[in-house]
């Protein structure tokens, strides 16, 4: 009993550690919220560096103008093409005012991040153009970092250059021609024009290698592992069909988990990489919503399995009525729509375009909105595992009757009944450890997915794909390879096949004997 308690508390401790790490990853730096930025820019009570000067009033006016830039941002994109936006005087004024605003604001990171977010979302459709705009911002931040903050407290301003090094990453090469560029349009042309200096051409080649090689390798790795994962699930269904397993409630729950897992694999390995979609298009948003739903469905179906296991632990003769079937369906397939619906009602454009992490555009949650994805996952796991642990400890208490049963000898009915009950308890206990293992793996899988898609960490992407393939293998391992019911069904299937083959051989021998028999001897 003490050993069982130790193992169960280890599982609980592991889940708590994962929950803490998820909450840590859910803090999304470098993903600004436009509504919060507007509120911050419009806050008249905010004292710029706690020092007033004649220029501060003018800067506050420019801040208000910069706030208006965010309000009219969507209208500009809808009514103008890229060239017109770049030539827009309004765009240039907002860009130039941001430099002066950053000098007076103690936290320069907010302005630079907001500009980076706007330009990335604007130019993402034109391959890597948004990153070249970020290079110009990098140079602007370098200027700001060299300006002493007001109040003679340089330590209050975090060097913007170092901030953007972390924010943009090593893939961004410094734009050498920014000093000669007086407007954003000029910087754009000098970055992509034919008269680029040789050192800039070298930097661009390095930039392309750094940016394209890893994603291309990851895309092929993701597709290959995705098809392997799909094969694992198809093998699982093949074994179940070959074994002629009766579809009890346990197998119906398992089939629902397999369906949720394979649909998620199809989304990641087939739909997203091979189904092109324009940014902010309905198809782009739909791919993000469907993937979000399928991920949550994997967790809710696992919770249904925990609930079903708990019911049959408490009562081995539990009746799976239609009410319970309907309850399982609501929890497994309807509950995942709740956080998605809430997120869409809070912000209709909550699914923003992301980088082409899977080969094609896919809209996903950004910034603080990732809570709609991150929080439900550990919540479901934390709620599910107590069902398993409580039922396990309750079963161990019931098995204390072993000493009493043994007193009457091994031939007593009570002893045989106890052996059957102990065998059932051990079988259910193994299943509970299998469920707990799968829940931990699936939580770690989508934890790395969130880290990968939010921060664009290549290593996290590879770990995510590997863990997802491992999860599919565990479905095959626990539901088929190690399941005694499947083994028994497959052995019966092989026996039937052998008998059929032997019967065919006997029939052929009989026909040959008839051919050799002479009915009319002379």
C-alpha positions in Angstrom: 0.0 0.0 0.0 2.8 2.4 0.8 4.4 1.7 -2.5 1.1 2.5 -4.3 0.9 5.7 -2.4 4.4 6.6 -3.3 3.9 6.0 -7.0 0.6 8.0 -7.0 2.1 11.0 -5.3 4.9 10.9 -7.8 2.4 11.2 -10.6 0.6 14.1 -8.9 4.0 15.8 -8.3 4.9 15.4 -12.0 1.6 17.0 -13.1 2.1 19.9 -10.7 5.5 20.6 -12.1 4.2 20.5 -15.6 1.4 22.8 -14.6 3.8 25.3 -13.2 6.0 25.1 -16.4 2.9 25.7 -18.6 1.9 28.8 -16.6 5.5 30.0 -17.0 5.4 29.5 -20.8 2.0 31.1 -21.0 3.6 34.5 -20.3 4.2 35.6 -23.8 6.8 38.4 -24.1 7.2 40.0 -27.4 3.5 39.5 -28.3 1.8 42.9 -27.6 -1.9 43.3 -27.4 -3.1 46.3 -29.5 -6.0 47.1 -27.2 -3.6 47.3 -24.2 -1.2 49.4 -26.2 -4.0 51.9 -27.2 -5.0 52.1 -23.5 -1.4 52.7 -22.5 -0.8 55.3 -25.2 -4.1 57.2 -24.3 -3.4 57.2 -20.6 -3.0 60.9 -19.7 -2.0 60.1 -16.2 1.2 58.4 -17.3 4.1 60.6 -16.4 6.8 60.3 -19.0 10.0 59.7 -17.1 8.6 61.8 -14.2 10.0 64.9 -15.7 8.2 67.7 -17.6 9.7 69.8 -20.3 8.2 72.0 -23.1 8.8 69.1 -25.5 6.7 66.7 -23.5 3.5 68.3 -24.6 4.4 67.9 -28.2 5.4 64.3 -27.6 2.1 63.6 -25.9 0.3 64.9 -29.0 2.4 62.6 -31.1 1.5 59.7 -28.8 -2.2 60.5 -29.5 -1.5 60.5 -33.2 0.4 57.2 -32.9 -2.7 55.8 -31.1 -4.9 56.8 -34.0 -2.5 54.9 -36.2 -3.6 51.7 -34.5 -7.3 52.5 -34.8 -7.0 53.1 -38.5 -4.6 50.3 -39.2 -7.2 47.8 -40.4 -8.9 50.4 -42.6 -5.5 51.2 -44.3 -4.9 47.5 -45.0 -8.4 47.1 -46.5 -8.2 50.1 -48.8 -4.6 50.3 -49.9 -2.0 48.0 -51.3 1.5 47.7 -49.9 3.1 50.4 -52.1 0.4 52.9 -51.2 0.8 52.1 -47.5 4.5 52.6 -47.6 4.1 56.0 -49.5 1.4 57.1 -47.0 2.4 60.3 -45.2 0.4 59.0 -42.2 2.6 55.9 -42.0 5.8 58.0 -42.2 4.6 60.4 -39.5 3.7 57.5 -37.1 7.1 55.9 -37.8 9.1 59.1 -37.2 7.1 60.0 -34.1 7.8 56.7 -32.5 11.5 57.5 -32.3 10.9 60.7 -30.3 8.3 59.0 -28.1 10.8 56.2 -27.3 13.3 58.7 -26.0 10.9 60.0 -23.3 9.2 56.8 -22.4 11.0 54.8 -19.7 10.1 51.5 -21.2 11.2 51.6 -24.8 10.2 48.0 -25.3 6.5 48.7 -25.6 6.9 51.1 -28.6 9.4 48.9 -30.5 7.4 45.7 -29.9 4.2 47.3 -31.1 5.8 48.6 -34.2 7.4 45.2 -34.9 4.0 43.5 -34.4 2.3 45.9 -36.8 4.9 45.6 -39.6 5.2 41.8 -39.3 1.4 41.4 -39.7 1.5 43.9 -42.6 4.3 42.4 -44.7 4.1 38.8 -43.7 2.4 37.9 -47.0 5.5 39.0 -48.9 7.8 36.3 -47.6 10.4 37.8 -45.2 9.7 41.5 -45.9 8.5 42.0 -42.3 11.8 41.0 -41.0 13.6 43.5 -43.2 11.3 46.2 -41.7 12.4 44.9 -38.3 16.0 45.6 -39.3 15.2 49.3 -39.7 13.5 49.3 -36.3 16.7 47.6 -35.0 18.7 50.6 -36.1 16.2 53.0 -34.7 16.4 51.2 -31.4 20.2 51.5 -31.5 19.8 55.3 -31.7 17.4 55.3 -28.8 19.6 53.2 -26.7 22.4 55.8 -27.0 20.2 58.6 -25.7 20.5 59.3 -22.0 17.2 59.0 -20.3 15.6 62.0 -18.7 16.2 62.5 -15.0 19.8 61.4 -15.5 18.8 57.8 -14.7 20.2 55.7 -17.6 19.6 52.5 -15.6 15.8 53.0 -15.9 16.0 52.4 -19.7 16.7 48.9 -20.7 19.0 49.0 -23.8 16.7 48.7 -26.7 19.4 47.1 -28.8 19.8 44.2 -26.4 16.0 43.8 -26.1 15.6 43.5 -29.9 18.4 41.0 -30.1 16.4 38.8 -27.8 13.1 39.7 -29.5 14.0 39.4 -33.2 16.7 36.7 -32.8 19.8 35.8 -34.7 18.0 35.6 -38.0 17.9 39.4 -38.4 21.0 41.0 -40.0 21.5 44.7 -39.3 20.3 46.9 -42.2 23.5 48.8 -43.2 21.8 51.4 -45.3 19.4 52.8 -42.7 21.5 55.9 -42.1 21.0 57.0 -45.7 17.3 56.2 -45.7 15.2 59.2 -44.7 11.8 57.4 -45.0 10.4 53.9 -44.7 10.0 53.7 -48.4 13.7 54.4 -49.0 14.7 51.8 -46.5 12.4 49.4 -48.2 13.9 50.1 -51.7 17.5 49.9 -50.5 16.9 46.6 -48.8 15.4 45.0 -51.9 16.8 47.1 -54.8 19.4 46.1 -57.3 22.0 48.6 -56.1 22.7 46.9 -52.8 26.2 46.9 -51.4 28.2 43.7 -51.5 28.2 43.4 -47.8 24.4 43.6 -47.7 24.2 40.9 -50.4 26.4 38.7 -48.2 24.2 39.4 -45.2 21.1 38.6 -47.2 22.5 35.2 -48.2 23.4 34.4 -44.6 19.9 35.6 -43.6 18.2 33.3 -46.1 20.2 30.3 -45.0 19.5 31.0 -41.3 15.8 31.5 -41.9 15.0 28.8 -44.5 17.2 25.8 -43.7 15.7 25.0 -40.3 12.1 25.5 -41.3 12.5 23.4 -44.4 14.1 20.6 -42.5 11.4 20.8 -39.8 8.6 20.7 -42.4 9.9 17.5 -43.9 10.5 16.0 -40.4 7.0 17.0 -39.4 5.4 15.5 -42.5 7.4 12.2 -42.2 6.7 11.8 -38.5 3.1 12.7 -39.0 2.6 10.0 -41.5 4.3 7.5 -39.2 1.9 8.6 -36.4 -1.1 8.1 -38.7 0.2 4.6 -39.6 0.3 3.7 -35.8 -3.4 4.6 -35.4 -4.4 2.8 -38.6 -2.5 -0.3 -37.3 -4.4 0.1 -34.0 -7.8 0.0 -35.8 -6.6 -2.9 -38.0 -5.7 -5.0 -34.9 -9.1 -4.2 -33.3 -11.0 -5.2 -36.5 -8.9 -8.4 -37.0 -9.4 -9.4 -33.3 -13.2 -9.0 -33.7 -13.4 -7.1 -30.4 -16.9 -6.5 -29.2 -17.5 -2.8 -28.9 -18.0 -2.4 -25.2 -18.0 1.1 -23.6 -14.3 0.7 -22.9 -13.5 0.2 -26.5 -15.8 2.9 -27.6 -14.0 5.4 -25.4 -10.6 4.2 -26.7 -11.8 4.5 -30.3 -12.9 8.1 -29.6 -9.4 8.9 -28.3 -7.9 7.3 -31.4 -10.2 9.3 -33.7 -9.2 12.6 -31.9 -5.5 11.8 -32.2 -5.5 10.8 -35.8 -7.6 13.8 -36.8 -5.0 16.0 -35.1 -2.2 14.2 -36.9 -4.0 14.8 -40.2 -4.3 18.5 -39.5 -0.6 18.8 -38.7 0.9 16.5 -41.3 -1.6 17.0 -44.2 -4.1 19.9 -44.0 -1.9 22.7 -42.7 1.3 22.0 -44.8 -0.5 21.2 -48.1 -3.6 23.4 -48.0 -2.6 27.0 -48.9 -4.4 29.9 -47.2 -3.9 33.6 -47.4 -3.3 35.5 -44.1 -6.4 36.6 -42.3 -8.6 34.6 -44.7 -11.4 32.5 -43.4 -9.5 29.3 -44.4 -6.4 30.5 -42.4 -8.6 31.1 -39.3 -10.5 27.9 -39.8 -7.3 25.8 -39.8 -6.3 27.4 -36.5 -9.8 26.8 -34.9 -10.0 23.2 -36.1 -6.5 22.4 -34.8 -7.4 24.1 -31.5 -10.6 22.1 -31.2 -8.9 18.7 -32.0 -6.2 19.3 -29.4 -8.7 20.0 -26.7 -10.8 17.0 -27.9 -7.7 14.8 -27.3 -7.6 15.9 -23.6 -11.4 15.7 -23.0 -11.5 12.2 -24.5 -8.7 11.2 -22.1 -10.8 12.7 -19.3 -13.7 10.6 -20.4 -11.5 7.5 -20.1 -10.5 8.5 -16.6 -14.1 9.0 -15.6 -15.1 5.6 -17.1 -12.3 3.9 -15.3 -13.3 5.5 -12.0 -17.0 4.4 -12.4 -16.0 0.8 -13.0 -13.5 0.9 -10.2 -16.3 1.9 -7.8 -18.8 -0.5 -9.2 -17.7 -3.4 -11.4 -21.3 -3.9 -12.5 -21.8 -0.3 -13.5 -24.4 0.1 -16.2 -23.4 2.1 -19.3 -26.8 3.5 -20.0 -27.7 6.0 -22.7 -27.4 8.8 -20.2 -23.8 8.0 -19.6 -23.1 7.6 -23.4 -24.7 11.1 -23.9 -22.6 12.5 -21.0 -19.4 11.0 -22.4 -20.2 12.6 -25.8 -20.9 16.0 -24.3 -17.6 15.9 -22.3 -15.5 14.5 -25.1 -16.7 16.5 -28.2 -18.9 19.4 -27.0 -16.8 20.7 -24.1 -13.8 21.7 -26.3 -16.0 24.2 -28.1 -16.5 26.2 -24.9 -13.0 27.9 -24.7 -13.0 28.4 -28.5 -16.4 30.1 -28.4 -15.4 32.3 -25.5 -12.2 33.3 -27.2 -14.0 34.2 -30.4 -16.6 36.2 -28.5 -14.0 38.1 -26.6 -12.1 39.0 -29.8 -13.3 38.0 -33.3 -9.8 38.4 -34.6 -8.1 36.5 -31.8 -6.6 34.0 -34.3 -3.8 36.1 -35.8 -1.5 35.0 -38.6 1.6 33.2 -37.5 4.9 32.3 -39.2 4.8 29.5 -41.7 5.8 27.0 -39.1 4.2 24.0 -40.8 4.8 25.2 -44.4 1.6 27.2 -44.9 -0.1 30.0 -43.2 -2.1 29.2 -40.1 -3.8 31.6 -37.7 -3.2 31.0 -34.0 -3.6 32.7 -30.7 -1.1 35.4 -29.7 0.1 37.0 -26.6 -2.1 36.7 -23.5 -4.7 35.0 -25.7 -2.7 31.8 -25.4 -4.4 31.4 -22.0 -7.4 30.1 -23.9 -5.2 27.3 -25.1 -2.7 26.8 -22.3 -5.0 26.9 -19.2 -7.6 24.3 -20.2 -4.9 21.6 -20.8 -3.4 21.3 -17.4 -6.8 22.0 -15.8 -8.2 18.8 -17.5 -5.2 16.8 -16.5 -5.3 18.0 -12.8 -9.0 17.1 -12.7 -8.5 13.7 -14.3 -5.7 12.2 -12.3 -7.5 12.4 -8.9 -10.1 10.1 -10.3 -7.4 7.6 -11.0 -5.6 7.9 -7.7 -8.7 7.9 -5.5 -10.1 4.8 -7.2 -6.7 3.1 -6.8 -6.4 3.8 -3.1 -10.0 2.7 -2.6 -9.3 -0.6 -4.3 -6.3 -1.2 -2.1 -8.3 -0.8 1.0 -10.8 -3.4 -0.2 -8.0 -5.9 -0.8 -7.0 -5.8 2.8 -9.3 -8.9 3.2 -6.5 -11.1 1.9 -5.4 -12.2 5.3 -8.9 -13.1 6.3 -9.5 -15.1 3.1 -6.3 -17.1 3.5 -7.3 -18.3 6.9 -10.0 -20.6 5.3 -7.5 -22.3 3.0 -6.9 -22.2 -0.7 -9.9 -24.4 -1.5 -12.4 -21.9 0.0 -14.8 -20.0 -2.2 -13.8 -16.8 -0.5 -10.2 -17.4 -1.5 -11.1 -18.0 -5.2 -13.3 -14.9 -5.2 -10.5 -12.9 -3.7 -8.1 -14.1 -6.4 -10.5 -13.0 -9.1 -10.9 -9.7 -7.4 -7.2 -9.2 -7.0 -6.6 -10.1 -10.7 -9.2 -7.5 -11.7 -7.7 -4.9 -9.4 -4.2 -5.4 -10.9 -5.5 -5.3 -14.4 -7.3 -2.0 -13.8 -4.3 -0.6 -12.0 -2.1 -1.3 -15.0 -4.7 0.5 -17.2 -4.6 3.5 -14.8 -0.9 3.8 -15.1 -1.2 3.6 -18.9 -3.8 6.4 -18.8 -1.6 8.5 -16.5 1.4 8.0 -18.8 -0.5 9.0 -21.9 -1.9 12.1 -20.2 1.6 13.3 -19.1 2.9 12.7 -22.6 0.1 14.4 -24.3 0.4 17.4 -22.0 4.1 17.7 -22.6 3.5 17.4 -26.4 1.2 20.4 -26.6 3.2 22.3 -24.1 6.2 22.2 -26.5 3.8 23.0 -29.4 2.7 26.2 -27.6 6.3 27.1 -26.9 7.3 26.4 -30.5 4.5 28.3 -32.2 4.6 31.3 -29.8 8.4 31.7 -29.7 9.3 30.0 -33.0 11.9 27.8 -31.2 13.1 25.2 -33.7 14.2 22.8 -31.0 10.8 22.9 -29.3 9.3 22.1 -32.7 11.4 19.0 -33.2 10.6 17.9 -29.6 6.9 18.5 -30.2 6.8 16.4 -33.3 8.8 13.5 -31.7 6.5 13.5 -28.6 3.4 13.5 -30.8 4.7 10.5 -32.6 5.5 8.8 -29.3 1.9 9.5 -28.2 0.6 7.7 -31.3 2.9 4.8 -30.6 1.6 4.5 -27.0 -1.9 4.3 -28.3 -0.8 1.3 -30.4 1.2 -0.2 -27.5 -1.4 0.1 -24.8 -4.5 -0.5 -26.8 -3.3 -3.4 -28.9 0.2 -4.9 -28.3 -0.1 -5.2 -24.5 -3.9 -5.7 -24.4 -4.8 -9.4 -23.6 -8.2 -9.1 -25.2 -6.5 -8.2 -28.5 -4.0 -10.9 -28.2 -6.7 -13.5 -27.5 -8.7 -12.2 -30.5 -5.7 -12.3 -32.8 -4.8 -15.9 -31.7 -8.3 -17.0 -32.5 -8.1 -15.2 -35.8 -4.9 -17.1 -36.7 -6.4 -20.4 -35.5 -9.5 -19.9 -37.7 -7.3 -19.0 -40.7 -5.2 -22.1 -40.1 -8.3 -24.3 -39.9 -9.6 -22.8 -43.2 -6.3 -23.4 -44.9 -6.2 -27.0 -43.6 -9.8 -27.6 -44.8 -8.8 -26.4 -48.2 -5.9 -28.8 -48.3 -8.1 -31.7 -47.3 -10.6 -30.9 -50.0 -7.9 -30.7 -52.6 -6.5 -34.1 -51.5 -10.0 -35.6 -51.7 -10.5 -34.3 -55.3 -7.1 -35.7 -56.4 -8.1 -39.1 -54.9 -11.3 -39.0 -56.8 -9.5 -38.3 -60.0 -7.2 -41.3 -59.5 -10.1 -43.6 -58.7 -11.1 -45.8 -61.6 -14.9 -46.2 -61.7 -15.0 -48.4 -64.8 -12.3 -51.1 -64.6 -11.9 -53.3 -67.7 
